[in-house]
Amino acid sequence: MLKNVLRSYDFVGRYGGEEFLLWLQDIDLKEVKTVCGRIQSGLTKMPFEDFSVTASLGVCHFSFPKTIKLDESKLVEQLIARADKALYQAKAQGRDRFVVSGEDSLELGKMNDAFA
């Protein structure tokens, strides 16, 4: 199902029991929200006889100038933490929804401890 929603260069990986991590590069926040909606819609259309599948999604969108020097491990850790927090907010609000961390794109200049 994800192959029909994601681009060939997007990354999907399992991140825990029932959690998955998607890395969508070169995409704006509006497009991210569209992708989330397509994932949720695609899951509800999957042909299961005895159950249905829903998805709660936590989103962290960011951008930064390519000239900024970053500590990638700290950056990834912080982004995952923000997406995870948004995921738990989505779960608390009910099934089959997504929450965007802060509802805006992050300006990495405000995340000082991610800079090398």
N, C-alpha and C positions, 0 to 999 in steps of 0.2 A: 504494500500500500504506500509506503514512504517513497518508493522509487517513482511513483506517479506524482508526488507532491514536491519532492526536493530536486535540486539541480545535480548534475553529475559530479560537481566538485564540492558539494556540501558533505559534511562529515556527520555520521551517526554512530554512537557507541553506547553500549550498556553501562549504566552507572549505578549499580546496586540492584536489588531484587527486581523491582518492577519499574525502575527509573531508567530513562535513557537521556543521553546528552546529545544535543544537535549543535553543530557549529556552522552557522550560515554566514559566510563572508561576503563583503561587498553588497550589503543589502540595507535598505533604510527601514526605519521602524514601521512604517505603514505596510511595507511588503512582509515584514516579519509577522505582523498581525494577520495578514492574509494567509500566510503559510500555516499559522496556528489554526485558523478557521478551517482550512482545507484538511489538516490532519484530523481534527475533531470530526468533520463531516465524513471523511473517508473511513474512520473507525466505526462510526454508527452504521455505515452501509455494508460492513463486512458480514458475510452470510454465516452466522452462528445460529444453531437451532435452539439451544437452551439458555442462552445468555446474550447480553449485549456488552459492548466495550465502549468505555468513555475515557477521556483523557483530561487530566488537570495539568496545566502547563505553567511553568514559571519561566519568565523571559528576562534576560538582561541584555540590553542593546548598548553598544559602545562604539565610539570612533575616536581616532587620535591621529595627529599629524605623523607621517612616516619618519620624520626627523627626530622624534622623541626616542630617547633611549630608555628601555623598560627592563625590569627584571621579570621575564616571562612567567616564571613559576609563581611569583607573588601575584602577578596580574591574573593568571588563570585561576588561582586559588580564590581571589577576591570576586571574580566574575561568577564562578560557580557558587560561591556563598550567597551572592545577591540573587542569582537565579533560584537557588534552593529556598531562600526565604520567600521569594515570590511564589514558588510552587506550594509551599505550606499555606500561604495566604489564599491561594486558589482552592486548595483542598478544604480549608476552613469555610470558604464561601459556598461550597457545594460541589457537585460533580460537573464534569464536562465544561470547564471554563479555563481561561488563562489570565494571568496577572503579569503585568510588566513592572519590573523593579523600578520604582520611582516614577513610572509612566512616561519618562523621557529618556532620551539617550544620555549616557554618561559622558561627561567630559573628563577624560583621564587626567587632566591637569589638576583635578580636585582629589584624585586618589594618590596622594604624594608617596605613600609607602610602596607603590608599585614601580616607582622610578628607580633606576639603578643609581 
